[in-house]
């Protein structure tokens, strides 16, 4: 019976090594890496992302003259195959201080958060609206159909009144005005005493009777003299 030898797996990456070998590849400059790919929170246990295998690798020789990456495999320890990374023992050049790295990391986080979509919170519902919505859910669709059937006749009557065009030129734009809003008001709606002032030009009349004789009208419920009222469409003028 033959025994098959197990394939070697990647080893754990020691933080301190005794080897004096130095890779011939150019040194890694911290300023050329992303701030998020460097961890200098504990300077004695500094790590960075290897450019070749894209894994976190400890930096050895922090207190010596030469800082370099520890010898490491390209995969996860005890899981991946034991493939030696070519960036092992590669020198690391500290061309930035720890405060500069922290500042760059903060700026990078602020820029990244500005690119992320924020959650839009719904507008708080007033107690009255919440009561209406809860009541609608309790009534159910059948009850709402019955309520709509009860007001359907009034809705049709309102639509029919809106289709009726008053005398004069129709507006080029805007919503149609119901005919019942253009019914002339009685003279008794306003007492005869007291002067009237035109909302546009400031002309005055001593009494309501004089204003009626002069052709005054109400536009948006405000008094206008005959000359100023003539500048508005006929369908907007309501005689006193």
C-alpha positions in Angstrom: 0.0 0.0 0.0 1.5 3.3 -1.1 1.2 6.4 1.0 0.7 9.7 -0.9 2.7 12.6 0.6 0.6 15.6 1.5 1.2 18.8 -0.4 3.0 21.5 1.6 0.8 24.4 2.6 1.6 28.1 3.2 3.2 28.8 6.6 2.4 31.6 9.0 4.1 34.9 8.5 6.5 35.6 11.3 6.9 39.2 12.3 10.6 38.9 13.1 13.0 36.9 10.9 16.8 36.3 11.2 17.5 36.2 7.5 19.9 38.8 6.1 18.7 38.4 2.5 17.3 41.4 0.7 15.3 41.3 -2.5 16.8 42.8 -5.6 13.4 44.4 -6.4 13.1 48.2 -5.9 12.1 49.3 -2.5 8.4 49.9 -1.7 7.6 53.5 -0.9 4.8 54.1 1.6 3.8 57.3 -0.2 3.1 55.3 -3.4 0.6 53.0 -1.6 -3.0 53.7 -0.7 -3.4 54.8 2.9 -5.9 52.0 3.5 -3.3 49.5 2.4 -1.0 50.5 5.3 -1.4 49.9 9.0 0.9 51.9 11.3 -1.3 52.1 14.4 1.3 49.9 16.2 4.7 50.9 14.7 6.4 47.8 16.1 3.8 45.6 14.3 3.4 47.5 11.1 1.9 45.7 8.1 1.0 46.6 4.5 -0.5 45.0 1.5 2.0 43.3 -0.8 1.9 44.6 -4.3 2.4 41.1 -5.8 0.2 38.8 -3.8 -2.2 41.5 -2.5 -2.1 40.1 1.0 -1.3 41.7 4.4 2.4 41.1 5.2 4.3 42.2 8.3 7.3 44.5 8.1 10.4 43.3 9.9 13.5 45.3 11.1 11.5 48.3 12.4 14.2 49.1 14.9 17.1 48.3 12.6 18.6 50.1 9.6 16.8 48.2 6.9 13.0 47.6 7.0 11.7 44.8 4.7 8.8 42.5 4.2 9.0 39.1 5.9 9.4 36.0 3.7 5.9 34.9 3.0 3.8 32.7 0.7 1.1 34.0 -1.7 -1.8 32.2 0.0 -3.5 31.8 3.4 -1.5 29.9 6.0 -2.3 26.1 6.3 -4.9 26.4 3.5 -3.3 27.5 0.2 -0.3 26.0 -1.6 3.2 26.9 -0.4 4.1 29.3 -3.3 6.9 31.7 -2.4 6.1 35.4 -3.1 8.8 37.2 -5.1 8.3 40.3 -2.9 9.7 38.4 0.2 12.5 40.3 1.9 11.7 43.4 -0.2 12.9 46.6 1.3 10.3 49.2 2.6 11.1 52.9 2.5 9.4 55.0 5.1 9.1 58.3 3.2 6.2 59.4 5.4 5.6 59.8 9.1 2.8 58.3 11.1 1.0 61.6 11.5 1.1 62.1 7.7 -0.3 58.6 7.2 -3.1 59.3 9.6 -4.0 62.5 7.9 -3.9 60.8 4.4 -6.1 58.0 5.8 -8.7 60.5 7.2 -8.8 62.3 3.9 -9.3 59.1 1.9 -12.1 58.0 4.3 -13.9 61.4 3.9 -13.6 61.2 0.1 -14.9 57.7 0.0 -17.9 58.5 2.2 -18.9 61.4 -0.1 -19.1 59.0 -3.0 -21.4 56.6 -1.2 -25.2 56.9 -1.5 -26.8 58.1 1.7 -30.0 56.6 3.0 -33.0 58.9 2.5 -35.1 58.9 5.6 -38.8 59.2 5.1 -40.5 62.3 6.3 -42.3 61.9 9.6 -46.0 61.4 9.3 -48.3 63.8 11.2 -50.7 62.3 13.7 -53.7 63.2 11.5 -52.2 61.5 8.4 -51.3 58.4 10.5 -54.8 58.3 11.7 -56.3 58.5 8.2 -53.9 55.8 6.9 -54.6 53.5 9.8 -58.3 53.9 9.3 -58.0 53.2 5.6 -56.2 50.0 6.3 -58.9 48.9 8.8 -61.8 49.7 6.4 -60.4 47.5 3.7 -60.8 47.7 -0.1 -64.5 46.8 -0.1 -65.4 49.7 2.2 -63.4 52.1 0.2 -65.2 51.1 -3.0 -68.6 51.8 -1.2 -67.3 55.2 -0.1 -66.1 56.1 -3.5 -69.4 55.1 -5.1 -71.2 57.5 -2.7 -69.2 60.5 -3.8 -68.9 59.5 -7.5 -72.1 61.5 -8.4 -70.7 64.6 -6.8 -67.4 64.1 -8.7 -69.2 63.8 -12.0 -71.2 67.0 -11.3 -68.0 68.9 -10.5 -66.4 67.6 -13.7 -69.4 68.7 -15.7 -69.3 72.2 -14.2 -65.6 72.5 -15.0 -66.2 71.7 -18.7 -68.7 74.6 -19.0 -66.8 77.6 -20.3 -67.9 81.1 -19.2 -68.3 84.0 -21.6 -65.1 85.6 -22.8 -61.7 84.3 -24.0 -60.6 81.1 -22.5 -57.1 81.1 -20.8 -54.3 79.8 -22.9 -52.7 78.0 -20.0 -53.7 77.0 -16.5 -56.5 74.9 -14.9 -60.1 75.4 -15.8 -62.1 77.4 -13.3 -65.5 75.9 -12.2 -68.5 77.9 -13.3 -70.0 78.2 -9.9 -67.0 80.5 -8.8 -68.0 83.0 -11.5 -71.5 83.7 -10.2 -71.9 87.4 -9.6 -72.2 88.2 -5.9 -75.1 90.2 -4.6 -74.6 93.8 -3.7 -75.8 93.0 -0.2 -72.7 90.9 0.4 -70.9 94.1 1.2 -72.3 97.1 3.1 -72.8 100.4 1.2 -70.8 102.3 3.8 -67.1 102.8 3.3 -64.9 103.7 0.3 -63.4 101.2 -2.1 -59.7 101.3 -3.3 -58.5 99.7 -6.5 -55.9 97.0 -5.7 -53.9 97.9 -8.8 -53.8 101.6 -9.4 -55.1 102.9 -6.0 -58.2 104.7 -7.4 -61.0 105.2 -4.8 -64.8 105.3 -4.8 -66.8 106.7 -2.1 -69.5 103.9 -2.0 -70.3 100.5 -3.4 -73.1 102.0 -5.6 -70.7 104.3 -7.3 -68.2 101.5 -7.8 -70.9 99.4 -9.5 -71.9 102.3 -11.8 -68.2 102.8 -12.7 -67.8 99.1 -13.7 -65.7 98.0 -10.8 -65.1 94.2 -10.6 -63.6 91.7 -8.2 -60.5 89.8 -9.4 -59.2 87.1 -7.0 -61.6 88.6 -4.4 -60.0 92.0 -4.6 -61.6 95.2 -5.9 -60.4 96.6 -9.2 -61.6 99.7 -11.1 -63.1 99.4 -14.5 -59.9 100.4 -16.3 -57.7 98.0 -14.4 -60.2 95.2 -14.6 -60.2 95.5 -18.4 -56.6 94.3 -18.5 -57.7 90.9 -17.1 -59.6 88.2 -19.1 -63.3 88.3 -18.9 -63.6 85.0 -17.2 -61.7 86.3 -14.2 -63.8 89.4 -13.6 -66.6 89.1 -11.1 -69.0 92.1 -10.9 -70.0 93.4 -7.5 
